[in-house]
Amino acid sequence: MAVYFITFAVALAITLIATPLVKKLAIAWGVVDQPDHRKVHTRIMPRMGGLAIYLAFAVCFFLFVPQTSEALGIFIGGTIIVLTGMLDDKYQLSPKMKMLGQLIAAIVVIGFGLRVEFINLPFDDDQVYFAWLSIPVTIFWLVGVTNAVNLIDGLDGLAAGVSGIAITATMIMAFLMGNSLAIILSIILLGAVIGFLFFNFHPAKIFMGDTGALFLGFNLAALSILGFKQLTLIAFIVPILILGVPLSDTFYAIIRRIVNKKPISQPDKNHLHHCLLSMGYSHRKTVLIIYGISALFALSAVVFSQSTLWGAAMIIGLVLILLELGSEVIGLMGKKNRPLLRIARQIKLKYRLANRR
């Protein structure tokens, strides 16, 4: 157990030391974020701060992590992601070039043996093997989660904090399952993220940029596969719950753009943090609210994993209802698309009319 505390402390210390140096490097290279109509900040900010997180991860990886095939695949894939993010932070890569880097990283991870292999059915002992489908399923998950975390990187400390909460939940699950590799990788990432938050929480001194957001998303996706690659059908929900905030925000963004007949890749200002800001919450309060939502998702994932089949079904049903209600109250789908609230108003109106009689 002592090695875990040492690993955490080393990752934290390296990030605390490296972040100011990376900030100077970003300014020297001209890797800065210019304010525009979509962004909340109003002054030029250095980005590429995720490089400090990666440096802490790299040093701790070679000091503390067993050099298994899967671990090396995650490290090499993460390195490719960091290089892709750095190039994007500096040169604003096209979406196709960013996607190419993510696909290469995902293929590397799969080549080193990390993939979703099969699902155990909950009502009997049968197993459904993915066979060749394991490759596209794994790529879809890795690329999808990587971009989901990147999409929520819109406020100071938001992506780092949400990722930290998700990493903590993953670490708890790894302890429950006795997965030592997932535990040590989670501890390294958690130490690095907390160290970076000292400089990234509002008011931020540096942004993590795509370098950090893509790297954290990629590692969260890889860790979830590492911990849940041989799944029961019910346990398949656990990593989705852990990553509930970025995945749900991405889901609603896709649906919103389809409903409004806009390209899926077209950015907008209707993400979760934008909606909370428009409701009058301050920058810091908005971030803390989303932290709370993320923590609830993480807690539900841990409880879900320890529940019976019917208990798990009830939890997921409750989560889905609360998710839809919350999205309608906040306005993630716009003011017109609020079916549950519309039904609730109709029921309330009928109740009032009935009482008048």
C-alpha positions as CSV (number, residue, x, y, z in Angstrom):
1,M,0.0,0.0,0.0
2,A,2.9,2.4,0.7
3,V,4.0,2.2,-2.9
4,Y,0.6,3.7,-3.9
5,F,1.1,6.7,-1.7
6,I,4.6,7.2,-3.0
7,T,3.4,6.9,-6.6
8,F,0.7,9.5,-6.0
9,A,3.1,11.9,-4.3
10,V,5.7,11.6,-7.1
11,A,3.1,12.2,-9.8
12,L,1.7,15.2,-7.9
13,A,5.1,16.7,-7.3
14,I,6.3,16.3,-10.9
15,T,3.2,18.0,-12.2
16,L,3.6,20.9,-9.7
17,I,7.1,21.4,-10.8
18,A,6.5,20.8,-14.5
19,T,3.4,23.0,-15.0
20,P,5.1,26.4,-14.6
21,L,7.9,25.2,-16.9
22,V,5.3,24.1,-19.5
23,K,3.6,27.4,-19.2
24,K,6.8,29.3,-20.1
25,L,7.4,26.9,-23.0
26,A,3.9,27.4,-24.3
27,I,4.3,31.2,-24.2
28,A,7.7,30.9,-25.9
29,W,6.3,28.7,-28.7
30,G,3.2,30.9,-29.1
31,V,0.9,28.1,-28.0
32,V,-1.8,30.4,-26.6
33,D,-5.6,30.4,-26.6
34,Q,-7.2,33.5,-28.2
35,P,-10.6,34.5,-26.8
36,D,-13.5,34.5,-29.3
37,H,-17.3,34.4,-29.3
38,R,-17.5,30.7,-28.3
39,K,-15.1,30.9,-25.4
40,V,-15.6,32.1,-21.8
41,H,-12.2,33.6,-21.1
42,T,-11.5,37.1,-22.2
43,R,-7.7,37.2,-22.3
44,I,-4.9,35.3,-24.0
45,M,-4.0,32.1,-22.1
46,P,-1.1,29.7,-22.6
47,R,-2.4,26.2,-23.3
48,M,-0.7,22.8,-23.9
49,G,-0.7,22.4,-20.0
50,G,-1.5,18.7,-20.5
51,L,2.1,18.2,-21.3
52,A,2.9,18.5,-17.6
53,I,0.3,15.8,-16.8
54,Y,1.9,13.6,-19.5
55,L,5.5,14.2,-18.1
56,A,4.4,13.1,-14.7
57,F,2.6,10.0,-16.2
58,A,5.7,9.1,-18.2
59,V,8.2,9.3,-15.3
60,C,5.9,7.4,-13.0
61,F,5.2,4.8,-15.7
62,F,8.8,3.8,-15.9
63,L,9.3,4.0,-12.1
64,F,6.3,2.2,-10.8
65,V,4.3,0.4,-13.5
66,P,4.9,-3.2,-14.5
67,Q,6.0,-3.3,-18.1
68,T,3.2,-5.6,-19.4
69,S,2.1,-5.6,-23.0
70,E,-1.1,-3.9,-22.2
71,A,0.6,-1.2,-20.1
72,L,3.1,-0.5,-22.9
73,G,0.2,-0.2,-25.4
74,I,-1.5,2.4,-23.2
75,F,1.7,4.3,-22.8
76,I,2.6,4.4,-26.5
77,G,-0.9,5.1,-27.5
78,G,-1.1,7.9,-25.0
79,T,2.2,9.3,-26.3
80,I,0.7,9.4,-29.8
81,I,-2.3,11.2,-28.4
82,V,-0.1,13.8,-26.6
83,L,1.8,14.5,-29.8
84,T,-1.5,14.9,-31.7
85,G,-2.8,17.3,-29.1
86,M,0.4,19.3,-29.0
87,L,0.3,19.7,-32.8
88,D,-3.3,20.7,-32.6
89,D,-2.7,23.3,-29.8
90,K,0.1,24.8,-31.9
91,Y,-1.2,24.5,-35.5
92,Q,-5.0,23.9,-35.2
93,L,-5.1,20.6,-37.0
94,S,-8.1,19.7,-39.2
95,P,-10.6,17.3,-37.6
96,K,-9.5,14.6,-40.0
97,M,-5.9,14.9,-38.9
98,K,-6.9,14.8,-35.2
99,M,-9.0,11.7,-35.9
100,L,-6.1,10.1,-37.7
101,G,-3.9,10.5,-34.7
102,Q,-6.6,9.1,-32.4
103,L,-7.2,6.1,-34.7
104,I,-3.4,5.3,-34.8
105,A,-3.3,5.5,-31.0
106,A,-6.3,3.2,-30.7
107,I,-4.9,0.7,-33.2
108,V,-1.6,0.6,-31.2
109,V,-3.5,-0.2,-28.0
110,I,-5.3,-3.0,-29.7
111,G,-2.1,-4.3,-31.2
112,F,-0.7,-4.6,-27.7
113,G,-3.6,-6.8,-26.7
114,L,-6.0,-4.4,-25.0
115,R,-9.5,-4.9,-26.3
116,V,-13.1,-5.7,-25.3
117,E,-13.2,-9.5,-25.7
118,F,-16.5,-10.9,-24.7
119,I,-19.7,-10.3,-22.6
120,N,-21.1,-12.7,-20.0
121,L,-24.9,-12.8,-20.2
122,P,-26.5,-12.1,-16.8
123,F,-29.1,-14.9,-16.7
124,D,-26.9,-17.9,-17.5
125,D,-23.3,-18.8,-17.9
126,D,-23.2,-18.2,-21.7
127,Q,-20.6,-15.8,-23.2
128,V,-20.9,-13.7,-26.3
129,Y,-17.5,-13.3,-27.9
130,F,-16.9,-10.2,-30.1
131,A,-14.3,-12.0,-32.3
132,W,-13.3,-9.6,-35.0
133,L,-15.9,-7.1,-33.9
134,S,-13.7,-6.5,-30.8
135,I,-11.5,-4.3,-32.9
136,P,-14.2,-1.7,-34.1
137,V,-15.9,-1.8,-30.7
138,T,-12.7,-1.0,-28.9
139,I,-11.7,1.7,-31.5
140,F,-15.2,3.3,-31.2
141,W,-14.9,3.4,-27.4
142,L,-11.4,4.8,-27.3
143,V,-12.0,7.5,-29.8
144,G,-15.5,8.3,-28.5
145,V,-14.4,8.8,-24.9
146,T,-11.3,10.7,-26.0
147,N,-13.4,13.3,-27.8
148,A,-16.1,13.4,-25.1
149,V,-13.6,14.6,-22.5
150,N,-12.3,17.1,-25.0
151,L,-15.8,18.5,-25.6
152,I,-16.3,19.4,-21.9
153,D,-13.0,21.3,-21.7
154,G,-14.7,24.7,-21.8
155,L,-14.1,26.2,-18.3
156,D,-11.2,26.5,-15.9
157,G,-10.6,23.2,-14.2
158,L,-13.7,21.5,-15.7
159,A,-12.1,18.7,-17.8
160,A,-9.4,18.1,-15.3
161,G,-11.8,17.9,-12.3
162,V,-14.4,15.7,-14.1
163,S,-11.6,13.5,-15.3
164,G,-10.2,13.3,-11.7
165,I,-13.5,12.2,-10.3
166,A,-13.9,9.6,-13.1
167,I,-10.3,8.4,-12.4
168,T,-11.1,8.1,-8.7
169,A,-14.2,5.9,-9.4
170,T,-12.1,3.8,-11.8
171,M,-9.5,3.4,-9.1
172,I,-12.1,2.3,-6.5
173,M,-13.5,-0.2,-9.0
174,A,-10.0,-1.5,-9.7
175,F,-9.4,-2.0,-5.9
176,L,-12.7,-3.9,-5.6
177,M,-11.7,-6.2,-8.5
178,G,-8.0,-6.5,-7.4
179,N,-6.7,-5.2,-10.8
180,S,-3.3,-4.0,-9.7
181,L,-2.3,-2.5,-13.1
182,A,-5.5,-0.4,-13.3
183,I,-4.9,0.7,-9.7
184,I,-1.4,2.0,-10.3
185,L,-2.3,3.7,-13.6
186,S,-5.3,5.4,-11.9
187,I,-3.2,6.6,-9.0
188,I,-0.6,8.2,-11.3
189,L,-3.2,10.0,-13.4
190,L,-5.0,11.2,-10.2
191,G,-1.9,12.6,-8.7
192,A,-1.0,14.4,-12.0
193,V,-4.5,15.8,-12.4
194,I,-4.7,17.1,-8.9
195,G,-1.3,18.7,-9.3
196,F,-2.4,20.4,-12.5
197,L,-5.6,21.7,-10.9
198,F,-3.5,23.9,-8.7
199,F,-2.8,26.0,-11.8
200,N,-6.0,25.2,-13.8
201,F,-8.8,25.9,-11.4
202,H,-10.6,29.2,-11.7
203,P,-9.0,31.6,-12.3
204,A,-6.7,29.5,-14.4
205,K,-3.1,30.3,-15.1
206,I,-2.8,27.8,-17.9
207,F,-5.2,25.6,-20.0
208,M,-4.5,21.9,-20.6
209,G,-5.4,22.3,-24.2
210,D,-6.1,19.3,-26.5
211,T,-2.8,18.0,-25.3
212,G,-4.3,17.3,-21.9
213,A,-8.0,16.8,-22.7
214,L,-7.3,14.2,-25.4
215,F,-4.7,12.5,-23.2
216,L,-7.0,12.2,-20.2
217,G,-9.9,11.0,-22.3
218,F,-7.8,8.4,-24.0
219,N,-6.5,7.1,-20.7
220,L,-9.9,7.0,-19.1
221,A,-11.2,5.0,-22.1
222,A,-8.2,2.6,-21.9
223,L,-8.5,2.2,-18.1
224,S,-12.1,1.3,-18.4
225,I,-11.3,-1.4,-21.0
226,L,-8.4,-2.6,-18.8
227,G,-10.8,-2.9,-15.9
228,F,-13.9,-4.2,-17.7
229,K,-12.6,-5.9,-20.8
230,Q,-14.3,-9.2,-19.8
231,L,-17.7,-8.0,-18.9
232,T,-21.0,-9.1,-17.6
233,L,-23.8,-7.4,-19.5
234,I,-24.8,-5.4,-16.4
235,A,-21.1,-4.4,-15.6
236,F,-20.9,-3.0,-19.1
237,I,-22.8,0.0,-17.8
238,V,-20.3,0.8,-15.1
239,P,-17.7,2.6,-17.2
240,I,-20.5,4.5,-19.0
241,L,-21.8,5.7,-15.6
242,I,-18.2,6.7,-14.5
243,L,-17.9,8.8,-17.6
244,G,-21.5,10.0,-17.4
245,V,-20.9,13.8,-17.6
246,P,-18.7,13.9,-20.8
247,L,-20.6,11.1,-22.5
248,S,-24.1,12.5,-21.8
249,D,-23.0,16.0,-22.8
250,T,-21.6,14.6,-26.1
251,F,-24.8,12.6,-26.7
252,Y,-27.1,15.6,-26.2
253,A,-24.8,17.7,-28.4
254,I,-25.2,15.1,-31.2
255,I,-29.0,14.8,-30.8
256,R,-29.3,18.6,-30.6
257,R,-27.5,19.2,-33.8
258,I,-29.4,16.4,-35.6
259,V,-32.8,17.9,-34.4
260,N,-31.6,21.4,-35.5
261,K,-30.4,20.0,-38.8
262,K,-26.8,21.2,-38.2
263,P,-23.6,19.3,-38.9
264,I,-22.6,17.1,-36.0
265,S,-19.0,18.5,-36.0
266,Q,-20.3,22.1,-35.8
267,P,-19.5,23.7,-32.4
268,D,-22.1,25.5,-30.4
269,K,-22.6,27.2,-27.0
270,N,-25.3,24.8,-25.7
271,H,-23.1,22.4,-23.8
272,L,-23.7,21.8,-20.1
273,H,-21.4,24.4,-18.9
274,H,-22.7,27.0,-21.4
275,C,-26.3,26.3,-20.2
276,L,-25.4,26.7,-16.5
277,L,-23.6,29.9,-17.2
278,S,-26.6,31.3,-19.1
279,M,-28.8,30.4,-16.1
280,G,-26.8,32.9,-14.1
281,Y,-24.3,30.7,-12.2
282,S,-20.8,32.1,-11.8
283,H,-17.8,30.4,-13.5
284,R,-16.7,28.7,-10.3
285,K,-20.2,27.6,-9.3
286,T,-20.8,26.1,-12.7
287,V,-17.7,24.1,-12.4
288,L,-18.5,22.9,-8.9
289,I,-22.1,22.0,-10.0
290,I,-20.7,19.8,-12.8
291,Y,-18.2,18.3,-10.3
292,G,-21.2,17.4,-8.1
293,I,-23.1,15.8,-11.1
294,S,-19.9,13.8,-12.0
295,A,-19.5,12.6,-8.4
296,L,-23.1,11.4,-8.4
297,F,-22.5,9.5,-11.6
298,A,-19.3,8.0,-10.1
299,L,-21.1,7.0,-6.9
300,S,-24.0,5.4,-8.8
301,A,-21.4,3.4,-10.8
302,V,-19.8,2.0,-7.6
303,V,-23.2,1.2,-6.0
304,F,-24.4,-0.2,-9.4
305,S,-21.5,-2.6,-9.6
306,Q,-22.3,-4.1,-6.1
307,S,-26.0,-4.4,-6.7
308,T,-28.2,-7.4,-7.6
309,L,-29.5,-7.6,-11.2
310,W,-32.8,-6.0,-10.3
311,G,-31.2,-3.4,-8.1
312,A,-28.9,-2.5,-10.9
313,A,-31.8,-2.2,-13.3
314,M,-33.6,0.2,-10.9
315,I,-30.5,2.3,-10.5
316,I,-30.0,2.7,-14.2
317,G,-33.7,3.5,-14.7
318,L,-33.5,6.2,-12.0
319,V,-30.3,7.6,-13.5
320,L,-31.9,7.8,-17.0
321,I,-35.0,9.6,-15.7
322,L,-32.9,12.1,-13.6
323,L,-30.5,12.6,-16.6
324,E,-33.4,13.5,-18.9
325,L,-35.1,15.7,-16.3
326,G,-31.8,17.5,-15.6
327,S,-31.1,18.1,-19.2
328,E,-34.6,19.5,-19.8
329,V,-34.3,21.9,-16.8
330,I,-30.9,23.0,-17.9
331,G,-31.9,23.3,-21.5
332,L,-29.4,21.0,-23.2
333,M,-31.8,20.3,-26.0
334,G,-33.2,23.8,-26.2
335,K,-36.3,25.3,-24.7
336,K,-38.7,23.6,-27.0
337,N,-37.6,20.0,-26.5
338,R,-38.7,19.2,-23.0
339,P,-41.1,16.2,-23.1
340,L,-40.9,15.1,-19.5
341,L,-41.5,18.7,-18.2
342,R,-44.3,19.1,-20.6
343,I,-46.0,15.9,-19.3
344,A,-45.4,17.0,-15.7
345,R,-47.1,20.4,-16.4
346,Q,-50.1,18.6,-18.0
347,I,-50.5,16.3,-15.0
348,K,-50.2,19.3,-12.7
349,L,-52.8,21.2,-14.7
350,K,-55.2,18.3,-14.7
351,Y,-54.8,17.9,-11.0
352,R,-55.7,21.5,-10.4
353,L,-58.7,21.3,-12.6
354,A,-59.9,18.1,-10.8
355,N,-59.5,19.8,-7.4
356,R,-61.6,22.9,-8.6
357,R,-64.5,20.6,-9.4
